Amino acid sequence: MSGVWTRAGVAAVPGGVPEGVVAAVAGYGSAEVFGGVYVRYADPRLVESLNECWYRLAVAEGLFGEGGAFLLMPPGGEGGWRRVRLSAEWDLMGAGAETVLGAGAGRPDFTALALDGGVAVVAASYGGGAGVYAVRDPGGVTGRRLWG
């Protein structure tokens, strides 16, 4: 993985993408979405709040597998899923969104997926702010749109 991934605090993990994992999912309905937060761009704690919520959801919903591994999909599905883990100094919503995971610091656009495909933690940007939310069984979402 290149230096931009390192700036985001993400390290590659050997093992590749598990067989049968959904290509990628977008366009969830309100019935599939739970937890999360929406933070306005004007909030001085925008990046910190998004990082905190993302991590809280990731831990609570079992995103992290053995050794902290999970799958990460950058905006638009570019390059497909990557098996990764967080480094000690991770910053997905700041340096990550500024480099490979969004359109700038505090403007994320990526999906993280548990290795077993059981939960996705999504970060997305909207007109007035950004949000983080979780989706259970993202591969089973009806009417999903697939990338890749």
Secondary structure, 3 states (H helix, E strand, C coil): CCHHHHHHCEEECCCCCCCCCCCCCECCCCCCEEEEEEEECCCCCHHHHHHHHHHHHHHHCCCCCHHHCEEEECHHHCCCCEEEEECCCCCHHHHHHHHCCECCCCCECEEEECCCCCEEEEEEECCCEEEEEEEECHHHCCCCECCC
